[in-house]
């Protein structure tokens, strides 16, 4: 894929990154091109550049997160930003402070950017109404998780010449997955075809809206999803939601929707992705996780690069008078 | 050339530029006494965007004259710039790719125009983060004066005193529709970051 962004736009038209639903193909390509350059920093002897020196970023994590939070923190540190971490436990949220009040207090401390993870869809959008800082959505309920989709796109772009005509299947718990939604928006915007596959109990009711965007099809058969597929993205079965009786058993799920070595053998060019953390033996057979065609660790590396790019591209926006 | 530029003078045409590069290639060879393969401990670093093409032309000229292949790296100093917070537009981050170890090596940093010296400062900081070169020399096609930092060039194609509001446009056939160097007046209304 192209390395020189000369023919592209040079800045985002958005002040925030709330989701990929309204980002244009040019904007997504700018983020990916910028991320490729920042990725090179991760392999230098000194893995830090002074780009965001003097910029303060707060990481507001209202929901448990390991890799996304670490990835954002690392991206901020690699760019020399000052960071403040905030997690719901051990803060005044447990004393009953509202998101708005927390945000405004943080704002009063002169922060430039806010990275927010929250269980409620729209929390990131709500924050943009409360504070003048640039807001980056690190996952809001089952709505969107744009930086995850961007790192998935970056990983795919390393393997394929173009997204036009690329066939990507997203398999598993589509209903609870903000990763799936952001990926559908990003992939279809760039011209890829997306197949959503999972048990009907884990398919969202508003799926028709996604299908209406074009380039999206739905199936409940794994074999159908893998036929002609370039990249299979398995989603995590959220074990914490297993009380809700949507699956008879994890073993049955693995039988019907788990990707196994037999699938890799039947489809010799198929690449495997997973946003992590993987439940070995559920979404993916353990051997598949460690297979050379599994790109799971590439995704993690690309996560830091893509977050550096997003932080960099949105860092100038606070100065803009009309956002 | 930007469509809004008002051309005030052409400083170099294609032949002038080629002669200047010939001379600078010989200066590099002379400075480092590059005469046999055993003593080549020199590297060229082209700065994005046009310094990269100038550097690769110098590399080809040195190879033609001396038969020596000097390693060439590409550097983008955007991440080290000091003016993010003053700008409304974010600059484009381009590729950095230096495949040889710069430590203990004599480097020639190559750019098209030397102006305030701020980009050079950024480039030097970037290089220092990648290793400890034995020395760094600086080569530019045009030194237009108006420095804001104590930075100078070791190899200069042409010194051209300029005013604020004027611009030097170096245009190279590899990426532009013409070749040469022009002094232009910037159209203030169309000014871009």
Interface residues (C-beta under 8 A of the other chain):
Chain A: X3 X4 X5 X6 X10 X11 X34 X36 X37 X38 X40 X41 X44 X45 X46 X48 X49 X50 X51 X52 X54 X55 X309 X312 X313 X315 X316 X319 X320
Chain B: X76 X78 X79 X80 X81 X84 X85 X87 X88 X89 X90 X91 X92 X93 X94 X95 X96 X97 X125 X126 X129 X130 X131 X175
